[in-house]
């Protein structure tokens, strides 16, 4: 899904006690960061649908798109980032990425759009991380010179054991954008956002090359936790039933309202997970920081209305926090 430019400082998100919302503040001066153990996760929100999730041994990234923070925010190097702009070559903001990403072992990509995939090939080449995603994601990454040994193509249905963690790949759906005409919408009159990327792509890649290529969700078992990861405001209900994660990263953008009883269906399918982390609420149809914050607080209220025992954390950008084996959270942790 595309993002449109809107300037936004890293504004603190205030608490809303009636909803038991928690906004995570930065580490206070002199505070000692929590030591990460085998039963503790360190998480950090990277903006858009991006996350860094790590334990004592591994760093996993999800849909990293730190290039959205270049100025003006959301802009491509070549001009405004809108659905009707010219189809120009897009490049990651390497300086911005380097400021926040120092290490990665694996990168999970939910689908191939620019705001999910643009930065991942650069990070993979820089760190040696694997990219895990659809065939389209792999074809785009290959065109961006990611070595073949670092590319893992998945279709949905796989359940893989890795060294120290496991990953279940879950078939999913893209957000029903543009009055549910998403699948037939063209970008710049060239291709559909819902297309498939061919194997013979060659860099440099224009924005239209970053097609969806199918959407996936993931169940990451790591650090003593089961983390459900989505990257859109849609899902296949039957694919989520029985997963019972203790942490659920759930798409929270305004377009969720185009899905029937979104919060109720996803929460109950997942067994009302005890901890919910909103994702992709910082997005193109939130025109300003204030609107984005109103939207995510509305999402949190929707979750609490259908699952009152679940906690919702609205994270700060680039502010690491821990989730322990007992569910304890909100202390800072040392980033990798």
C-alpha positions, 0 to 999 in steps of 0.5 A, spaced: 500 500 500 502 506 498 504 512 502 502 519 501 507 525 504 505 528 510 510 531 515 510 528 522 515 529 528 515 523 532 510 525 537 509 522 543 502 518 544 498 520 550 495 514 554 488 513 554 486 510 561 479 508 560 481 504 554 488 501 558 492 504 552 499 504 553 504 509 549 511 507 550 516 513 552 523 513 550 528 511 555 529 516 561 536 518 562 541 514 565 536 508 565 539 501 564 536 497 558 533 490 559 538 484 558 535 480 553 534 473 555 531 467 551 524 468 554 524 475 552 523 479 546 525 486 544 520 490 539 521 496 535 516 500 531 519 502 524 513 506 522 508 504 516 508 496 517 515 495 519 517 492 525 524 489 528 523 483 533 529 480 536 531 475 542 538 474 545 540 470 538 536 473 532 534 479 529 527 479 525 525 485 521 518 485 518 516 490 512 522 495 513 520 502 510 524 507 513 525 511 507 518 514 509 521 518 514 525 522 508 523 529 507 518 531 505 515 525 509 513 519 504 516 522 498 520 519 493 527 521 491 524 524 485 518 528 487 511 527 490 509 520 492 501 520 490 497 515 486 497 519 479 505 521 479 509 519 474 512 512 474 519 514 476 525 510 479 525 509 486 531 508 491 531 507 498 534 512 503 540 509 505 542 514 510 536 513 513 536 506 514 543 506 516 541 510 522 536 505 525 538 498 522 545 495 524 543 488 524 538 483 521 538 475 520 531 475 516 526 479 513 519 477 513 515 481 507 508 481 507 507 483 500 511 487 494 508 494 494 514 499 495 512 501 502 513 494 504 519 492 500 523 498 497 528 498 503 529 490 504 534 488 498 538 494 501 538 491 508 539 484 506 545 486 502 548 490 507 547 485 513 547 478 509 539 477 512 535 472 508 528 475 505 522 471 506 516 472 501 512 471 495 515 469 488 514 476 486 517 479 492 523 474 491 523 476 483 524 484 485 529 482 490 533 478 485 533 484 481 536 489 486 542 484 487 540 480 493 544 474 492 540 467 491 542 464 497 539 469 501 532 469 498 527 464 500 520 464 496 514 461 500 507 461 498 503 460 504 502 454 508 509 452 510 511 451 517 519 452 517 524 450 523 530 455 523 535 455 528 532 458 534 525 460 531 520 457 527 515 460 522 508 459 519 507 462 513 499 464 512 495 465 506 492 472 507 489 478 503 491 485 501 486 491 504 480 492 500 482 499 497 479 504 493 472 502 494 474 495 493 476 496 486 483 495 488 484 489 484 483 493 478 486 499 479 492 501 475 498 505 477 500 510 472 496 507 467 502 501 466 500 496 471 495 493 476 497 494 484 495 487 484 500 484 479 505 479 479 512 481 478 516 477 473 523 473 474 526 477 468 526 484 472 532 488 471 534 494 476 533 500 476 526 499 478 520 503 477 515 504 482 510 500 478 515 494 478 513 493 486 506 490 485 503 486 490 504 479 488 499 476 493 499 477 501 502 473 506 501 473 514 506 470 519 506 466 525 513 467 528 515 463 534 521 466 537 523 468 544 518 464 548 512 467 544 507 466 538 507 473 534 502 473 529 504 478 524 500 482 519 501 487 514 494 489 511 487 491 513 485 484 511 485 477 513 482 470 511 479 468 517 479 460 517 487 461 516 487 464 523 483 460 527 487 456 532 493 460 532 492 463 539 498 468 539 500 471 545 502 477 541 498 480 535 501 485 530 494 487 527 493 492 521 490 498 524 489 503 518 482 506 516 481 502 510 480 496 515 473 499 515 471 496 508 472 489 512 466 486 515 466 487 523 474 487 522 476 487 529 471 482 532 472 477 527 480 477 527 480 478 535 476 472 536 479 468 530 485 469 534 482 467 540 483 474 543 490 475 544 493 478 550 497 483 547 495 487 540 500 492 537 497 496 531 501 496 525 500 500 518 496 505 522 501 510 519 499 510 512 497 514 506 490 515 508 492 518 514 493 525 512 496 528 518 499 526 524 493 528 528 489 524 524 493 518 524 493 518 532 485 519 532 485 513 527 489 508 531 486 510 538 479 508 534 482 502 532 484 501 540 477 502 542 474 497 537 479 492 540 477 493 547 470 493 545 470 486 543 476 483 547 476 487 553 481 483 557 486 484 551 492 490 552 493 494 546 500 498 546 501 504 541 508 504 540 513 510 539 517 510 533 524 507 534 523 506 541 525 499 543 521 495 548 520 488 551 515 483 552 517 477 557 515 470 558 510 472 563 507 478 558 511 483 562 512 489 557 514 496 557 521 496 559 526 499 554 531 494 551 538 495 548 537 495 540 541 491 536 
